[in-house]
Amino acid sequence: MENEMDPTDLQTLEAEVTALDEEISELDQQVKTEKTIHGGSPRKRRRRELKHLRHLVRDEYLPRKQKYRQYHQLFGD
């Protein structure tokens, strides 16, 4: 069977979202305590990248993967 129908992939993606949330909250705390940096904070840039990845996984990849899995159950191969 193809890898895209593996239920552990959904669990892995959900675990990745949780890990991203934790890292984002750590960066939030660090950004709050740091002084203004000319040229932009590398922590803020990293946080923006992580938020973008979290959005992609949570709002696009997970629902799409769940739909594929549902369609596969309904229609088979």
Beta strands, then each sheet from edge to edge (+ up, - down):
end
